[in-house]
Amino acid sequence: MLIQGQNFLPLFPKIDINQYSQIHVIDIENIVGEKPRRGSFSRRDNYIEKVNSKLSQYVSNFSSNKSLFIISLTNEFCGLKNYQFKTNKLKNIYSIPAVGNSGADNVLIYFLHKHFLNNNINDQRFNKEIFIATGDKDFLPVSQLLSKKFGNVSLVLSEEGSFNKNLIQFFKKCIFMGNFETTEELISKFIRHYIYSALGKFSVKDTYELFENINFTFIHRFESGQRIVETISQDNAKNTHLKTYHNETDSDDEIEISIKLKNTKFSNKILGFELGLQDSLSKICDKKIIVKFTNYMES
């Protein structure tokens, strides 16, 4: 299978994934949210600073001696002196240079095929976690194949980057990486990213104000201090007994989100995103989410 015109395979290192419990495949251009800034030294330095900052955040979130990080970056940036994530002596970070159109994507897709799809891994005994950090549509086919073969595959998206909304459907879990002080802030930013990306307007998202307001209702199954009684069955339900305890903290088990749209040329199209957004938010928040759009004509 020829991945790209230029042959990067002689540069591809031998990697033993059996040493690790987590494997992270990072499309850093997508996570940063912009293509490499070629040109003057200052432009390149500015771009590589953004790459370093985002990778520092990512690695610190998942850092352990059992984490493997596979990064691909255009060769002229991968070799810069101030790039901080070159392949390290501990061999848990591999930065693989790429060339050509979509070169970095192709390197990462090749890695996923080589180590997880084009071999005889027994999916019943596979206990590793795979994280794919990208929003790029080029990863749609490999993501679908991985989700069919393995159950423990997660998608990582970034608040800086756009993403293809269809990617999320192939993953049981999705992580939205960014700086959020509250659950409401995380959800609000993800909603904007989802809608603008789905419309193909992410790069000009500040031009279109699409939302009148976003309201949240947090539904608690148990309130703090509430007395809870459980019925516990044992020995094939022949013996049962009651367990009583007091809940000390609130439990947010469901969030209802009401989104009122402004009168724009996109309003009717956005109404069709309701179920997809609801499913995506449930994976982001790991709880039941109910989304309801209302347009400008509804009171």
matplotlib code that plots the C-alpha trace (Angstrom):
import matplotlib.pyplot as plt

x = [0.0, 1.6, 0.9, 2.5, 4.7, 7.8, 9.0, 9.2, 9.4, 13.2, 12.8, 10.1, 11.6, 10.9, 8.5, 7.5, 4.0, 3.9, 5.9, 3.0, -0.5, -1.5, -0.7, -1.3, -1.2, -1.1, -1.9, -0.3, -1.2, -4.8, -4.5, -2.7, -5.3, -3.1, -0.7, 3.0, 4.0, 6.8, 8.8, 10.9, 12.6, 10.3, 7.2, 8.6, 9.6, 6.2, 4.6, 6.9, 6.2, 2.5, 3.4, 5.5, 2.8, 0.1, 2.2, 3.3, -0.4, -1.2, 1.8, 1.2, -2.4, -1.5, 2.0, 3.1, 6.0, 3.5, 2.4, 3.7, 3.4, 3.6, 3.9, 4.4, 5.5, 6.7, 10.4, 11.6, 9.9, 10.6, 14.3, 14.3, 16.5, 13.7, 11.3, 11.1, 9.5, 12.2, 12.4, 13.8, 16.2, 13.4, 11.8, 8.2, 8.1, 8.7, 8.6, 8.6, 9.4, 6.9, 7.0, 4.4, 0.8, -1.0, 2.4, 2.0, -1.5, -0.2, 2.6, 0.2, -2.4, 0.4, 1.4, -2.2, -2.5, 0.9, 0.5, -3.2, -4.9, -2.4, -1.5, -3.0, -3.7, -6.4, -9.0, -10.5, -7.2, -6.2, -6.0, -4.3, -5.8, -5.5, -5.9, -6.2, -5.7, -7.1, -10.2, -9.1, -11.5, -8.5, -8.7, -12.4, -11.6, -8.9, -11.1, -14.0, -11.8, -10.2, -13.6, -14.8, -11.8, -11.1, -13.4, -10.9, -10.2, -10.7, -10.7, -9.0, -10.1, -8.8, -10.4, -8.0, -8.8, -11.8, -13.0, -15.1, -18.3, -18.6, -15.3, -16.9, -19.5, -16.7, -15.5, -17.1, -15.2, -14.2, -11.9, -12.2, -8.8, -8.6, -8.7, -12.2, -13.0, -16.6, -18.6, -20.8, -17.7, -16.5, -19.9, -20.5, -17.1, -17.7, -21.1, -19.6, -16.8, -19.2, -21.6, -19.0, -17.0, -20.1, -21.0, -17.4, -17.1, -14.7, -12.0, -14.4, -16.4, -16.2, -17.9, -21.2, -23.0, -25.4, -26.6, -29.0, -28.3, -27.4, -29.2, -28.3, -30.5, -28.6, -30.7, -29.6, -30.7, -29.8, -29.5, -26.9, -28.0, -30.8, -31.3, -30.8, -31.9, -30.6, -31.9, -29.0, -29.6, -27.3, -27.1, -29.2, -31.7, -32.7, -31.4, -31.9, -31.1, -31.4, -28.4, -29.1, -26.7, -26.8, -25.5, -23.0, -22.6, -24.9, -24.9, -25.2, -26.6, -28.2, -27.8, -30.5, -29.2, -31.5, -29.9, -31.8, -30.6, -30.4, -32.0, -29.2, -29.0, -27.6, -30.5, -32.5, -29.3, -28.2, -31.5, -30.4, -27.4, -29.4, -29.0, -25.4, -24.4, -26.3, -24.5, -21.1, -21.7, -22.6, -19.2, -17.4, -19.2, -19.6, -23.2, -26.6, -27.1, -30.3, -30.0, -32.9, -32.6, -35.2, -35.0, -35.7, -39.4, -40.1, -40.7]
y = [0.0, 3.2, 6.0, 9.0, 9.8, 10.4, 7.3, 8.0, 4.3, 4.1, 6.8, 4.9, 3.4, 0.0, 0.4, -2.3, -1.4, -4.3, -2.2, 0.3, 0.3, 3.6, 4.5, 8.1, 8.9, 12.7, 14.8, 17.9, 20.2, 19.6, 19.9, 23.2, 24.3, 25.6, 24.5, 25.0, 28.6, 28.6, 31.6, 33.7, 32.3, 34.3, 32.8, 29.3, 29.9, 31.3, 28.1, 25.7, 27.5, 26.7, 23.1, 22.8, 24.4, 22.1, 18.9, 19.9, 20.1, 16.8, 14.8, 16.2, 15.1, 11.5, 11.2, 7.8, 5.4, 3.2, 5.9, 5.9, 9.1, 8.9, 12.4, 13.3, 16.8, 18.3, 17.5, 21.1, 21.7, 18.3, 19.1, 22.6, 23.1, 24.6, 21.7, 20.1, 16.7, 15.0, 11.2, 10.7, 8.3, 6.7, 5.7, 6.7, 9.7, 9.3, 12.3, 11.1, 13.6, 13.7, 15.1, 15.8, 16.7, 15.2, 13.6, 13.7, 12.2, 9.4, 8.6, 8.2, 6.2, 3.9, 3.4, 2.5, 0.0, -1.6, -2.1, -2.7, -3.7, -5.5, -8.1, -11.0, -9.1, -11.0, -8.3, -10.4, -10.1, -6.6, -4.5, -1.4, 2.0, 3.7, 7.5, 9.2, 13.0, 14.5, 15.9, 15.3, 13.5, 11.5, 9.4, 8.4, 5.0, 3.9, 5.0, 2.9, -0.1, 0.3, 0.7, -2.5, -4.4, -2.9, -1.5, 0.7, 3.5, 7.1, 10.3, 13.5, 16.9, 20.3, 23.7, 25.2, 22.9, 22.2, 18.6, 16.4, 15.6, 12.1, 11.0, 11.1, 8.4, 5.7, 6.2, 5.3, 8.1, 11.5, 14.0, 17.7, 19.2, 22.8, 25.1, 25.0, 26.2, 24.7, 22.0, 24.7, 26.4, 23.1, 22.3, 25.8, 25.8, 22.3, 23.2, 26.2, 24.0, 21.3, 23.6, 25.8, 22.8, 21.0, 24.1, 24.4, 27.9, 27.2, 29.4, 32.4, 31.5, 35.0, 36.3, 34.5, 34.8, 31.9, 31.5, 33.7, 31.7, 28.3, 27.3, 24.3, 22.2, 19.8, 16.9, 15.1, 11.5, 11.9, 15.1, 15.4, 14.1, 12.0, 8.5, 5.8, 2.2, -0.5, -4.0, -6.4, -10.0, -12.9, -16.6, -16.5, -14.2, -16.7, -14.3, -10.5, -7.8, -4.0, -1.7, 1.8, 4.8, 8.6, 10.3, 13.0, 14.7, 15.7, 13.5, 15.1, 12.2, 14.1, 17.5, 19.2, 21.8, 24.3, 26.2, 29.2, 30.1, 33.5, 34.3, 33.5, 31.7, 28.6, 28.2, 25.5, 23.5, 23.7, 22.1, 18.9, 18.6, 18.1, 14.3, 14.2, 17.0, 15.2, 11.9, 13.7, 15.6, 12.4, 11.0, 14.2, 14.4, 10.7, 11.2, 11.5, 14.7, 16.0, 18.7, 20.8, 23.5, 26.2, 28.7, 32.4, 32.0, 29.9, 31.7]
z = [0.0, -1.2, 1.4, -0.4, -3.3, -1.2, 0.5, 4.3, 5.2, 5.6, 8.3, 10.2, 13.4, 14.8, 17.7, 20.2, 21.3, 23.7, 26.2, 26.6, 27.9, 26.2, 22.6, 21.5, 17.8, 17.5, 14.4, 15.9, 13.0, 13.6, 17.4, 17.1, 14.6, 11.8, 9.1, 9.5, 9.2, 6.6, 5.6, 8.0, 11.1, 13.3, 11.6, 12.0, 15.6, 16.4, 15.0, 16.7, 20.0, 19.5, 18.8, 21.9, 24.1, 22.8, 23.0, 26.6, 27.6, 25.9, 27.3, 30.8, 30.7, 29.8, 31.1, 32.5, 31.9, 30.1, 27.6, 24.0, 21.9, 18.1, 16.6, 12.9, 11.8, 8.5, 8.3, 8.2, 11.6, 13.1, 12.9, 14.4, 17.4, 19.5, 18.8, 22.2, 21.4, 19.3, 19.7, 23.2, 24.8, 26.9, 23.6, 24.6, 22.3, 18.6, 16.3, 12.7, 9.9, 7.0, 3.5, 0.8, 0.9, 3.9, 4.8, 8.5, 8.3, 6.1, 8.5, 11.4, 9.4, 8.3, 11.9, 12.9, 10.0, 10.6, 14.4, 14.9, 11.7, 9.4, 12.0, 14.1, 17.3, 19.2, 19.9, 22.8, 24.7, 23.7, 26.8, 25.5, 25.2, 21.8, 21.5, 18.2, 18.5, 15.3, 13.7, 10.2, 7.8, 6.4, 9.5, 8.9, 7.3, 9.8, 12.7, 11.5, 11.1, 14.6, 16.2, 14.7, 15.9, 19.3, 22.0, 23.8, 21.2, 22.1, 20.0, 21.2, 19.8, 20.5, 21.2, 18.7, 15.8, 13.6, 13.2, 11.0, 13.0, 11.4, 13.1, 16.6, 15.8, 15.5, 19.1, 22.4, 24.2, 23.1, 24.9, 24.2, 25.1, 26.3, 29.2, 30.8, 34.2, 34.3, 32.6, 31.1, 29.5, 28.1, 26.6, 25.2, 23.4, 22.1, 20.7, 18.9, 17.5, 16.4, 14.6, 12.9, 11.8, 10.5, 8.5, 7.1, 8.7, 11.5, 10.1, 10.0, 13.1, 14.6, 11.5, 12.1, 15.5, 15.4, 18.9, 20.9, 24.1, 25.5, 28.7, 31.0, 33.3, 35.5, 36.6, 39.8, 40.4, 44.1, 46.1, 48.8, 52.1, 50.6, 52.1, 49.4, 49.7, 47.5, 47.0, 46.6, 45.4, 46.2, 45.5, 42.3, 43.8, 46.6, 49.3, 49.2, 51.7, 51.8, 52.0, 53.3, 53.1, 52.8, 49.7, 50.6, 47.3, 44.4, 41.4, 37.9, 35.9, 33.1, 31.4, 29.3, 27.0, 25.2, 22.3, 20.8, 17.4, 15.8, 12.5, 10.0, 6.7, 8.6, 11.0, 9.2, 8.5, 12.1, 13.3, 11.5, 13.7, 16.9, 17.3, 16.2, 18.7, 21.5, 20.9, 20.7, 23.9, 25.7, 24.7, 25.8, 29.2, 29.8, 30.9, 29.3, 27.4, 25.9, 23.3, 22.1, 19.4, 19.1, 16.2, 16.2, 15.4, 18.5, 21.8]

ax = plt.figure().add_subplot(projection="3d")
ax.plot(x, y, z, "-o")
ax.set_aspect("equal")
plt.show()
